[in-house]
């Protein structure tokens, strides 16, 4: 439970009453009560109001907001406001603003424009957090702290350059070790003094975003910037902890956001929270994977859904309305995958600037007689009914899918073999295959213990960090099933190729070696030809993107390529290693291939789906003590029949006993306690 003061599924979201007058706030609170909203995130962007100058602070406005909300039992998620520094600070201390990728010094404007290595920013941000904590730590309405907002973006200023050199000294100790790790003998890049090192951007090593001359330099800069922003979070965290000993502290993350290593961030946070903004056409399984990834940041602990829109977003190319029932459905999808809160951005629509057309519980019309408000109120009533029933329940998955931000950065930065290789897309393809078979999967880091799973999948594990191969070998030797794919085991943690044949340190457990890697044009394809029938796996499948030309070193060859000069070479192998098996998928098979492959492997392991798969029906399960909670979500536009098999229990939303075959309404939800 995040905070025992509010022992239910929290319901509310971002609220900015500083943009309104007192009468509007009174009307808002009236409607909050109608909707059963019980938490408001306040003070997200109020730094300029709280600190009008260097030495003066004015908390009177925030005092009034907090007192008025708590008077009506609306609890407080208190933000520190440090996501946007005041104009006076940028004017008086130019080191506060960032230098962008092109080398241009930013002026005041926007948000997330603060250099994470600015001494000025760090000083004032920590001081503000400290003063907020000192003032509100004991407030009866406070239930969680919210540091800054949606951290992100890199800086390339002189302060960052100097801090980068210090970071490198800690990582490599000597300039000689750095030269070796970076492979600086290439293109005459040998460094003789730390001062010679500059940030890799458009003025030095990089161009067009993720293209770079020196992958390891660029990779280390991404690590450094992620750590720098995390240090800013930790400074505020420590400042709050001096006064607030027990209230949990978070900051809102953004799913598969590319710039920060969220597994590191998750370990620094008391509770993970994140902002979920799928488009109308975002695959259902991609959103599910993102929720599972956020859950995985703290080894399966429940997370906070900090933001979603009640209906419409404002920043995507096409900002579709959420159709009737979809807001409720997607809210329960978050709960199904581990959320212990349902919160929105925003509670009332602003009337100016870039978010005035972003949806809200209270629309511009200003009253409760809207479709969006009615749906929000109905969901609020259901969450009151659920109470604390689902809080702290966990997932018990038999499948873990490895996700690694550093591996992603390295793949993004690599100079080949194809621009069509997208790490997140490949990971999602495997998650989607399990998802469609109703096999629950966790998203895990390379540091996670594998022994809790029967199957571990590491798609495109291009970078193999120290200890990873040994952990895989132990997992498989002990009876686990490991699956990896083309373009895996290529480099070490410094993006330096492991010589002796691909897939490097994974070669032993996989029982294969790769001689060459063929990159196919978008117009090209090859074939995966099964040597025999293996359960669902049979016949011929299409493949594209990359084809590893591999040789067996003890692995069983299950399929070969159908065309080109490497026709007949292995395309799919399985290697018996100790008590387990290691699979290698040498090419990017089509959807039918992946579906049949995963079905074959889970059947071999004896892993059964939660319920029989039905198109458009999502199923997952949370466990608490002796009780299990089966979530069944109908993403279809029509009522759909679901067969619960032998499962019988009580639907918590209707209090009806359910079993066997059941018709679930369009966009409908069941939570079956059994």
ROFI-473731 format. One line per 5 residues: number of its first residue (from 1); their letters; for each residue x, y, z of C-alpha. Coordinates in Angstrom, 1 decimal. Layout:
BEGIN
NUM	a	X/Y/Z | ... $
END
This chain:
BEGIN
1	xxxxx	0.0/0.0/0.0 | 1.5/3.4/-1.0 | 0.0/5.1/2.0 | -2.4/3.8/4.6 | -4.1/7.1/4.9 $
6	xxxxx	-5.9/6.3/1.6 | -6.4/2.5/1.7 | -8.0/2.1/-1.7 | -7.2/2.4/-5.4 | -6.3/6.1/-5.6 $
11	xxxxx	-8.4/8.1/-8.1 | -7.6/11.6/-9.3 | -4.8/13.4/-11.1 | -3.0/16.6/-11.9 | -4.7/19.8/-10.7 $
16	xxxxx	-3.6/23.3/-11.3 | -5.8/25.6/-9.2 | -3.2/28.4/-9.4 | -4.5/28.9/-12.9 | -8.0/29.7/-11.6 $
21	xxxxx	-9.9/31.8/-9.0 | -11.3/30.6/-5.7 | -14.8/30.3/-7.0 | -13.7/27.9/-9.8 | -11.8/25.8/-7.3 $
26	xxxxx	-15.0/25.5/-5.2 | -16.9/24.3/-8.2 | -14.2/21.9/-9.1 | -14.2/20.3/-5.6 | -18.0/19.9/-5.8 $
31	xxxxx	-17.5/17.9/-9.0 | -14.5/16.0/-7.6 | -16.9/14.7/-4.9 | -19.4/13.7/-7.6 | -16.7/11.7/-9.4 $
36	xxxxx	-15.3/10.1/-6.1 | -11.9/11.8/-6.9 | -9.8/11.4/-3.7 | -6.3/12.6/-4.7 | -4.9/15.6/-6.5 $
41	xxxxx	-1.3/16.1/-7.7 | -0.5/19.8/-7.1 | 2.4/22.2/-7.4 | 3.8/20.5/-10.5 | 4.9/23.7/-12.2 $
46	xxxxx	4.6/26.4/-9.5 | 8.3/27.2/-8.8 | 8.0/30.7/-10.2 | 5.0/31.4/-7.9 | 6.6/29.9/-4.8 $
51	xxxxx	10.0/31.5/-5.3 | 9.7/34.9/-6.9 | 13.3/35.8/-6.3 | 16.5/34.3/-5.0 | 15.9/34.9/-1.3 $
56	xxxxx	12.1/35.0/-1.0 | 9.6/32.2/-0.8 | 5.8/32.5/-0.7 | 3.9/29.4/0.2 | 0.6/31.1/1.0 $
61	xxxxx	-1.0/30.1/-2.3 | 0.0/26.5/-1.9 | -1.1/26.5/1.7 | -4.5/27.6/0.7 | -4.8/24.9/-2.1 $
66	xxxxx	-3.7/22.1/0.2 | -5.9/23.2/3.1 | -9.0/23.6/0.8 | -8.5/20.2/-0.8 | -7.9/18.3/2.4 $
71	xxxxx	-10.9/19.9/4.0 | -13.0/17.8/1.6 | -10.8/14.7/2.1 | -9.0/15.0/-1.1 | -5.5/13.8/-0.5 $
76	xxxxx	-2.3/15.4/-1.8 | 0.4/14.1/-4.2 | 2.8/17.0/-3.6 | 5.2/17.8/-6.5 | 8.3/19.8/-6.0 $
81	xxxxx	7.9/22.0/-9.1 | 11.4/21.6/-10.3 | 10.5/20.5/-13.8 | 10.6/24.2/-14.9 | 12.8/26.8/-13.4 $
86	xxxxx	11.7/30.5/-12.9 | 12.6/33.1/-15.5 | 14.6/35.1/-13.0 | 16.9/32.2/-12.5 | 17.7/31.8/-16.2 $
91	xxxxx	18.2/35.6/-16.6 | 20.5/35.9/-13.6 | 22.4/32.6/-13.9 | 22.9/31.5/-17.5 | 24.5/28.2/-16.5 $
96	xxxxx	21.0/27.0/-15.6 | 19.8/26.6/-19.2 | 20.9/23.8/-21.5 | 23.0/23.7/-24.6 | 21.2/21.7/-27.2 $
101	xxxxx	22.5/18.9/-29.5 | 23.4/21.4/-32.2 | 25.6/23.4/-29.7 | 23.1/26.2/-29.3 | 22.7/27.9/-25.9 $
106	xxxxx	19.1/27.8/-24.9 | 17.2/30.9/-23.5 | 14.4/30.7/-20.9 | 11.4/28.9/-22.2 | 9.5/25.6/-22.3 $
111	xxxxx	10.2/23.1/-19.5 | 12.9/20.5/-18.9 | 15.3/23.3/-20.0 | 17.5/23.0/-16.9 | 21.0/21.7/-17.2 $
116	xxxxx	21.3/18.7/-14.8 | 24.9/19.6/-14.0 | 24.3/23.3/-13.4 | 25.4/24.2/-9.8 | 22.8/26.9/-9.7 $
121	xxxxx	19.9/24.5/-10.7 | 21.1/21.8/-8.3 | 21.4/24.3/-5.4 | 18.0/25.9/-5.8 | 16.1/22.6/-6.7 $
126	xxxxx	17.4/20.9/-3.6 | 16.6/24.0/-1.5 | 13.1/24.2/-2.8 | 12.5/20.4/-2.1 | 13.9/20.9/1.4 $
131	xxxxx	11.6/23.8/2.2 | 8.6/22.0/0.9 | 9.4/19.0/3.0 | 10.0/21.0/6.1 | 6.7/22.8/5.7 $
136	xxxxx	4.4/19.9/4.6 | 6.0/16.6/5.8 | 3.6/16.3/8.7 | 0.5/17.5/6.9 | -2.4/15.1/7.3 $
141	xxxxx	-3.4/15.3/3.7 | 0.0/14.3/2.2 | 0.2/10.8/0.9 | 3.0/10.8/-1.7 | 5.9/13.1/-2.9 $
146	xxxxx	6.3/13.8/-6.6 | 9.8/15.0/-7.6 | 10.0/17.2/-10.8 | 8.0/15.9/-13.8 | 8.8/13.6/-16.7 $
151	xxxxx	12.6/13.9/-16.6 | 14.3/13.9/-20.0 | 16.5/15.6/-22.5 | 20.2/15.9/-22.7 | 22.5/18.9/-22.3 $
156	xxxxx	25.9/19.5/-24.0 | 27.1/22.6/-22.1 | 30.6/23.2/-20.6 | 29.3/22.1/-17.1 | 28.2/18.8/-18.6 $
161	xxxxx	31.5/18.4/-20.4 | 33.4/18.8/-17.2 | 31.0/16.5/-15.3 | 31.3/14.0/-18.1 | 35.1/13.9/-17.7 $
166	xxxxx	34.7/13.3/-14.0 | 32.2/10.5/-14.7 | 34.6/8.9/-17.0 | 37.4/9.1/-14.5 | 35.3/7.2/-12.0 $
171	xxxxx	34.3/4.6/-14.7 | 37.8/4.0/-16.2 | 40.2/5.3/-13.6 | 43.0/6.0/-16.2 | 43.1/7.6/-19.6 $
176	xxxxx	44.8/4.5/-20.9 | 41.9/2.3/-19.8 | 39.5/4.7/-21.4 | 41.5/4.6/-24.7 | 41.3/0.9/-24.7 $
181	xxxxx	37.6/0.7/-23.9 | 36.7/3.3/-26.5 | 39.0/1.8/-29.2 | 40.5/5.2/-29.8 | 43.2/3.8/-32.1 $
186	xxxxx	40.6/4.1/-34.8 | 40.7/7.4/-36.7 | 43.5/8.7/-34.6 | 41.3/9.4/-31.5 | 43.8/8.6/-28.8 $
191	xxxxx	43.4/10.9/-25.8 | 46.4/12.0/-23.6 | 44.5/14.3/-21.2 | 41.0/14.2/-19.8 | 40.5/17.8/-20.9 $
196	xxxxx	40.7/16.7/-24.5 | 37.4/14.9/-24.3 | 34.3/16.7/-25.4 | 30.6/15.7/-25.5 | 29.5/13.8/-28.6 $
201	xxxxx	27.0/15.9/-30.5 | 26.5/17.5/-33.9 | 29.7/19.6/-33.3 | 31.9/16.5/-32.7 | 31.0/12.8/-33.2 $
206	xxxxx	27.4/12.6/-34.0 | 24.9/13.6/-36.7 | 21.2/13.0/-37.5 | 20.4/12.1/-33.9 | 21.7/8.5/-33.3 $
211	xxxxx	24.4/8.3/-36.0 | 27.9/8.5/-34.6 | 31.5/7.9/-35.5 | 32.4/6.4/-32.1 | 29.6/4.3/-30.6 $
216	xxxxx	31.3/3.9/-27.2 | 31.7/7.6/-26.7 | 28.1/8.2/-27.6 | 26.9/5.3/-25.5 | 28.8/6.5/-22.4 $
221	xxxxx	27.4/10.0/-22.9 | 23.9/8.6/-22.8 | 24.8/6.7/-19.6 | 26.2/9.8/-18.2 | 23.2/12.0/-18.9 $
226	xxxxx	20.8/9.4/-17.5 | 22.9/9.3/-14.4 | 23.1/13.1/-14.2 | 19.4/13.5/-14.3 | 19.1/10.7/-11.8 $
231	xxxxx	21.5/12.6/-9.5 | 19.2/15.6/-9.6 | 16.3/13.3/-8.5 | 18.4/11.9/-5.7 | 19.4/15.4/-4.5 $
236	xxxxx	15.7/16.3/-4.1 | 14.9/12.8/-2.6 | 17.6/13.3/0.1 | 16.4/16.8/0.8 | 12.8/15.5/1.3 $
241	xxxxx	14.0/12.6/3.4 | 15.5/14.8/6.0 | 12.0/16.0/7.0 | 9.7/13.3/5.6 | 10.8/9.9/6.9 $
246	xxxxx	7.9/7.7/5.9 | 6.0/9.1/2.9 | 6.9/7.4/-0.3 | 8.7/9.4/-3.1 | 8.3/9.0/-6.8 $
251	xxxxx	8.6/10.8/-10.2 | 6.6/10.1/-13.3 | 8.3/8.0/-16.0 | 7.2/7.5/-19.6 | 7.1/3.8/-20.5 $
256	xxxxx	9.6/3.0/-23.2 | 11.1/6.5/-23.3 | 14.5/6.2/-24.9 | 16.8/8.6/-23.1 | 16.9/7.3/-19.5 $
261	xxxxx	17.9/3.9/-18.1 | 14.6/3.4/-16.1 | 15.9/0.2/-14.4 | 18.4/2.4/-12.6 | 15.8/4.9/-11.9 $
266	xxxxx	13.3/2.4/-10.5 | 15.8/1.3/-7.9 | 16.1/4.9/-6.7 | 12.4/5.4/-6.4 | 10.1/4.3/-3.5 $
271	xxxxx	7.3/3.6/-5.9 | 7.4/3.7/-9.7 | 4.8/5.9/-11.4 | 4.3/6.5/-15.1 | 2.3/8.4/-17.7 $
276	xxxxx	0.4/6.3/-20.2 | -0.6/7.9/-23.5 | -1.3/5.4/-26.2 | -2.8/6.5/-29.5 | -6.1/5.2/-30.9 $
281	xxxxx	-4.1/2.7/-33.1 | -1.4/1.7/-30.5 | -1.4/-2.1/-30.3 | -3.1/-3.3/-27.1 | -0.2/-5.5/-26.4 $
286	xxxxx	2.3/-2.6/-26.7 | 0.4/-0.7/-23.9 | 0.3/-4.0/-21.9 | 4.1/-4.4/-22.4 | 4.7/-0.8/-21.2 $
291	xxxxx	2.7/-1.4/-18.0 | 4.7/-4.7/-17.5 | 7.9/-2.8/-18.0 | 7.1/-0.2/-15.4 | 6.1/-3.1/-13.0 $
296	xxxxx	9.4/-4.7/-13.7 | 11.5/-1.7/-12.7 | 11.0/-2.7/-9.1 | 10.9/-6.5/-9.5 | 7.1/-6.8/-9.9 $
301	xxxxx	6.0/-4.3/-7.2 | 2.7/-2.4/-8.0 | 3.2/1.0/-9.6 | 1.2/4.2/-9.9 | -0.6/5.2/-13.1 $
306	xxxxx	0.2/8.9/-12.6 | -1.2/10.3/-15.8 | -3.5/9.3/-18.6 | -6.0/11.4/-20.5 | -9.7/11.1/-19.7 $
311	xxxxx	-10.3/11.3/-23.5 | -8.2/13.4/-25.8 | -4.5/14.2/-26.0 | -3.1/17.3/-27.6 | 0.5/16.6/-28.7 $
316	xxxxx	0.2/13.6/-31.1 | -0.2/14.1/-34.8 | -3.8/12.9/-34.6 | -5.6/13.4/-31.3 | -8.5/11.1/-31.4 $
321	xxxxx	-11.2/11.0/-28.7 | -11.3/7.9/-26.5 | -14.5/6.2/-27.6 | -17.2/5.4/-25.0 | -15.9/2.8/-22.6 $
326	xxxxx	-12.3/3.0/-23.6 | -11.1/5.2/-20.8 | -12.6/2.7/-18.3 | -11.2/-0.2/-20.2 | -7.7/1.3/-20.5 $
331	xxxxx	-7.8/2.2/-16.8 | -8.5/-1.3/-15.8 | -5.8/-2.5/-18.2 | -3.3/-0.5/-16.1 | -4.7/-2.1/-12.9 $
336	xxxxx	-4.6/-5.5/-14.5 | -0.9/-5.1/-15.1 | 0.0/-3.8/-11.7 | -1.3/-0.2/-11.1 | -2.6/0.6/-7.6 $
341	xxxxx	-3.8/4.1/-8.8 | -5.8/5.5/-11.6 | -4.9/9.1/-12.2 | -5.3/11.6/-15.0 | -3.7/14.6/-16.6 $
346	xxxxx	-5.7/16.7/-16.0 | -8.6/17.3/-13.7 | -9.6/20.7/-15.3 | -8.6/21.8/-18.8 | -6.4/24.9/-18.9 $
351	xxxxx	-7.5/27.7/-21.1 | -4.2/28.8/-22.5 | -0.8/27.7/-23.8 | 0.1/24.3/-25.3 | -2.1/22.0/-23.2 $
356	xxxxx	-5.4/23.8/-23.5 | -6.8/21.1/-25.8 | -5.6/18.2/-23.7 | -8.5/16.4/-22.2 | -9.7/16.7/-18.6 $
361	xxxxx	-12.2/15.3/-16.2 | -13.8/18.8/-16.2 | -14.0/20.1/-19.8 | -14.0/23.8/-20.9 | -17.8/23.9/-20.6 $
366	xxxxx	-17.1/23.7/-16.8 | -19.9/21.4/-15.6 | -20.5/17.7/-15.0 | -23.0/17.2/-17.9 | -20.5/15.7/-20.3 $
371	xxxxx	-19.8/12.2/-21.6 | -16.3/12.3/-20.2 | -17.3/13.4/-16.8 | -20.1/10.8/-16.6 | -17.6/8.0/-17.5 $
376	xxxxx	-15.1/9.3/-15.0 | -17.7/9.4/-12.2 | -18.9/5.8/-13.0 | -15.3/4.6/-12.8 | -14.8/6.5/-9.6 $
381	xxxxx	-17.7/4.7/-8.0 | -16.4/1.3/-9.1 | -13.0/2.1/-7.5 | -14.7/3.0/-4.3 | -16.5/-0.3/-4.4 $
386	xxxxx	-13.2/-2.2/-5.0 | -11.7/-0.6/-1.9 | -8.4/-2.2/-0.9 | -9.2/-5.6/-2.5 | -6.5/-5.4/-5.2 $
391	xxxxx	-3.9/-3.3/-3.4 | -0.5/-4.9/-3.2 | -1.5/-8.0/-5.3 | 1.3/-9.2/-7.5 | 1.8/-11.2/-10.7 $
396	xxxxx	3.1/-14.7/-10.9 | 4.5/-15.1/-14.4 | 6.5/-18.1/-15.8 | 7.9/-16.0/-18.6 | 10.5/-13.2/-18.4 $
401	xxxxx	11.4/-11.0/-21.3 | 14.6/-9.1/-21.0 | 14.7/-5.3/-21.7 | 17.9/-3.3/-21.5 | 18.2/0.4/-22.1 $
406	xxxxx	22.0/0.3/-22.7 | 21.5/-2.5/-25.2 | 18.9/-0.3/-26.9 | 21.2/2.7/-27.0 | 24.0/0.5/-28.5 $
411	xxxxx	21.7/-0.8/-31.2 | 20.4/2.6/-32.0 | 24.0/3.9/-32.3 | 25.5/1.0/-34.3 | 26.7/1.7/-37.8 $
416	xxxxx	24.9/-1.3/-39.3 | 23.7/-3.7/-40.5 | 20.3/-2.2/-41.2 | 18.3/0.9/-40.2 | 15.2/-1.3/-40.0 $
421	xxxxx	16.4/-3.0/-36.8 | 14.4/-1.4/-34.0 | 15.0/-2.9/-30.5 | 11.7/-2.0/-28.9 | 9.8/-3.2/-31.9 $
426	xxxxx	11.6/-6.6/-31.7 | 11.0/-6.9/-27.9 | 7.3/-6.1/-28.5 | 7.0/-8.8/-31.2 | 7.9/-11.4/-28.7 $
431	xxxxx	5.8/-9.9/-25.9 | 2.9/-9.8/-28.4 | 3.3/-13.5/-29.3 | 2.9/-14.5/-25.6 | 0.1/-11.9/-25.1 $
436	xxxxx	-2.0/-13.4/-27.9 | -1.7/-16.8/-26.4 | -2.8/-15.5/-23.0 | 0.5/-16.3/-21.5 | 1.5/-13.7/-18.9 $
441	xxxxx	5.0/-12.3/-19.2 | 7.1/-10.1/-17.0 | 9.5/-7.4/-18.4 | 12.8/-7.8/-16.6 | 16.3/-6.3/-16.5 $
446	xxxxx	19.6/-8.1/-17.2 | 20.2/-7.9/-13.5 | 17.0/-9.8/-12.6 | 17.2/-13.3/-11.2 | 16.1/-15.8/-13.9 $
451	xxxxx	15.4/-18.8/-11.6 | 11.9/-17.6/-10.9 | 11.0/-18.2/-14.6 | 10.6/-21.2/-16.8 | 11.2/-19.3/-20.0 $
456	xxxxx	13.5/-16.2/-20.4 | 13.5/-14.4/-23.7 | 16.2/-11.9/-24.7 | 15.4/-10.5/-28.2 | 18.3/-9.0/-30.1 $
461	xxxxx	20.7/-9.2/-27.2 | 23.4/-7.3/-29.1 | 25.3/-6.2/-26.0 | 26.3/-8.9/-23.5 | 27.4/-7.4/-20.2 $
466	xxxxx	29.7/-9.1/-17.7 | 28.0/-12.0/-16.0 | 25.0/-12.2/-18.3 | 26.2/-15.2/-20.4 | 27.2/-17.1/-17.2 $
471	xxxxx	23.7/-16.4/-15.8 | 22.1/-17.7/-18.9 | 24.2/-20.8/-18.9 | 23.3/-21.5/-15.2 | 19.6/-20.9/-15.9 $
476	xxxxx	19.5/-23.3/-18.9 | 21.7/-25.9/-17.1 | 19.2/-25.9/-14.3 | 16.4/-26.7/-16.6 | 15.3/-23.3/-18.0 $
481	xxxxx	14.4/-22.5/-21.5 | 16.3/-19.5/-23.1 | 15.3/-17.8/-26.4 | 17.4/-15.3/-28.2 | 17.6/-14.0/-31.7 $
486	xxxxx	19.7/-12.8/-34.6 | 22.3/-10.1/-33.9 | 22.8/-11.2/-30.3 | 26.1/-11.6/-28.5 | 27.9/-9.3/-30.8 $
491	xxxxx	29.6/-6.8/-28.4 | 30.6/-6.3/-24.8 | 29.4/-3.5/-22.5 | 31.7/-1.0/-24.3 | 30.3/-1.8/-27.7 $
496	xxxxx	33.5/-3.6/-28.7 | 33.1/-6.7/-30.8 | 33.6/-10.1/-29.0 | 36.0/-11.9/-31.4 | 36.0/-15.6/-32.0 $
501	xxxxx	32.7/-15.8/-33.8 | 29.2/-14.5/-33.1 | 27.2/-14.8/-30.8 | 30.3/-14.3/-28.6 | 29.8/-15.4/-25.0 $
506	xxxxx	26.4/-16.9/-25.8 | 28.0/-19.3/-28.3 | 28.5/-22.1/-25.8 | 24.9/-22.2/-24.5 | 23.4/-21.8/-27.9 $
511	xxxxx	25.6/-24.4/-29.6 | 26.0/-22.4/-32.8 | 28.3/-19.8/-34.4 | 27.4/-17.1/-37.0 | 29.7/-16.5/-39.9 $
516	xxxxx	27.9/-13.6/-41.6 | 24.8/-11.4/-41.2 | 22.8/-10.5/-44.3 | 20.7/-7.3/-44.3 | 17.7/-7.6/-46.5 $
521	xxxxx	16.2/-4.6/-48.3 | 12.6/-3.7/-47.4 | 11.5/-5.2/-50.6 | 13.3/-8.5/-49.9 | 12.3/-11.6/-47.9 $
526	xxxxx	13.5/-15.1/-47.4 | 11.9/-18.3/-46.1 | 12.1/-20.3/-42.9 | 11.5/-23.9/-43.9 | 10.8/-26.4/-41.1 $
531	xxxxx	12.7/-29.6/-41.3 | 9.7/-31.5/-39.7 | 6.5/-30.7/-37.8 | 7.1/-29.5/-34.2 | 3.7/-29.1/-32.7 $
536	xxxxx	2.3/-25.9/-34.4 | 5.6/-25.3/-36.1 | 5.4/-26.7/-39.6 | 5.7/-25.8/-43.2 | 7.2/-22.6/-44.5 $
541	xxxxx	7.2/-19.0/-43.1 | 8.4/-15.7/-44.4 | 11.3/-13.7/-42.9 | 12.9/-10.4/-43.5 | 15.3/-7.7/-42.1 $
546	xxxxx	18.3/-9.8/-41.0 | 19.5/-13.3/-41.7 | 22.3/-14.8/-39.6 | 24.3/-17.3/-41.5 | 25.0/-19.8/-38.7 $
551	xxxxx	26.6/-23.2/-38.2 | 25.6/-25.8/-35.7 | 28.0/-26.7/-32.9 | 25.8/-29.3/-31.3 | 22.5/-27.5/-31.7 $
556	xxxxx	19.6/-29.3/-33.3 | 18.6/-27.6/-36.6 | 14.8/-27.3/-36.7 | 14.5/-25.0/-39.8 | 16.7/-23.8/-42.7 $
561	xxxxx	16.6/-20.9/-45.1 | 14.6/-21.4/-48.3 | 16.3/-19.2/-50.8 | 19.5/-17.3/-51.7 | 23.0/-18.6/-51.6 $
566	xxxxx	22.6/-19.6/-48.0 | 19.6/-21.8/-48.7 | 19.7/-24.8/-46.5 | 21.7/-23.1/-43.7 | 20.1/-23.1/-40.2 $
571	xxxxx	17.4/-20.5/-39.5 | 16.1/-22.0/-36.2 | 18.0/-24.1/-33.7 | 17.5/-25.7/-30.3 | 20.4/-26.7/-28.1 $
576	xxxxx	20.2/-29.1/-25.2 | 22.4/-27.7/-22.4 | 22.4/-29.4/-19.1 | 18.7/-29.9/-18.1 | 17.4/-27.1/-20.3 $
581	xxxxx	17.3/-25.8/-23.8 | 18.5/-22.7/-25.6 | 16.7/-21.6/-28.8 | 18.3/-19.3/-31.5 | 16.0/-17.6/-34.0 $
586	xxxxx	18.5/-16.6/-36.7 | 16.1/-14.3/-38.7 | 13.1/-12.0/-38.3 | 10.2/-14.4/-38.8 | 6.7/-13.3/-39.7 $
591	xxxxx	3.9/-13.1/-37.2 | 2.7/-16.6/-37.9 | 6.1/-18.0/-37.3 | 6.5/-16.2/-33.9 | 3.0/-17.3/-32.9 $
596	xxxxx	3.7/-20.9/-33.7 | 7.1/-20.8/-32.2 | 5.9/-19.5/-28.9 | 3.0/-21.9/-28.8 | 5.4/-24.8/-29.4 $
601	xxxxx	7.7/-23.7/-26.6 | 5.0/-23.0/-24.0 | 3.4/-26.4/-24.8 | 6.7/-28.1/-24.4 | 7.1/-26.4/-21.0 $
606	xxxxx	3.5/-27.3/-20.0 | 2.6/-23.6/-19.5 | -1.1/-23.2/-20.0 | -3.0/-20.0/-21.0 | -5.0/-18.3/-18.3 $
611	xxxxx	-8.0/-18.9/-20.4 | -8.4/-20.0/-24.0 | -7.3/-17.1/-26.3 | -10.0/-15.1/-28.1 | -9.2/-12.3/-30.6 $
616	xxxxx	-9.4/-8.9/-28.9 | -9.7/-10.4/-25.3 | -6.9/-9.5/-22.9 | -6.3/-11.7/-19.9 | -4.0/-11.3/-17.0 $
621	xxxxx	-3.9/-12.2/-13.3 | -2.9/-10.7/-10.0 | -2.4/-12.7/-6.8 | -2.7/-11.7/-3.2 | -2.4/-14.3/-0.5 $
626	xxxxx	-4.7/-17.2/-1.3 | -6.8/-15.2/-3.7 | -6.3/-14.7/-7.4 | -7.9/-12.0/-9.5 | -8.4/-12.7/-13.2 $
631	xxxxx	-8.8/-9.7/-15.3 | -10.7/-10.2/-18.6 | -10.8/-7.1/-20.9 | -12.8/-7.0/-24.1 | -11.1/-4.6/-26.5 $
636	xxxxx	-13.5/-5.5/-29.3 | -16.3/-3.2/-30.6 | -18.8/-6.0/-30.1 | -19.8/-8.3/-27.2 | -17.6/-11.4/-27.2 $
641	xxxxx	-17.8/-14.8/-25.7 | -15.1/-15.9/-23.3 | -14.7/-19.4/-22.0 | -13.4/-19.4/-18.4 | -13.0/-23.2/-18.6 $
646	xxxxx	-12.9/-24.7/-15.1 | -12.4/-21.4/-13.4 | -15.3/-20.1/-11.3 | -15.4/-17.1/-9.0 | -17.1/-13.7/-8.3 $
651	xxxxx	-16.9/-10.8/-10.6 | -15.9/-7.9/-8.3 | -17.5/-5.3/-10.5 | -21.0/-6.9/-10.6 | -20.9/-9.3/-7.5 $
656	xxxxx	-22.2/-12.0/-9.8 | -20.9/-15.6/-9.8 | -19.2/-16.4/-13.1 | -18.0/-19.6/-14.7 | -17.7/-21.4/-18.0 $
661	xxxxx	-18.8/-19.5/-21.0 | -19.6/-15.8/-20.5 | -20.6/-13.0/-22.9 | -18.5/-9.9/-22.2 | -19.9/-6.6/-23.4 $
666	xxxxx	-18.0/-4.5/-25.9 | -15.2/-2.7/-24.0 | -16.3/-4.6/-21.0 | -14.3/-5.7/-18.0 | -14.5/-8.6/-15.5 $
671	xxxx	-12.3/-9.0/-12.4 | -12.9/-12.6/-11.3 | -11.9/-13.3/-7.7 | -11.2/-17.0/-7.3 $
END
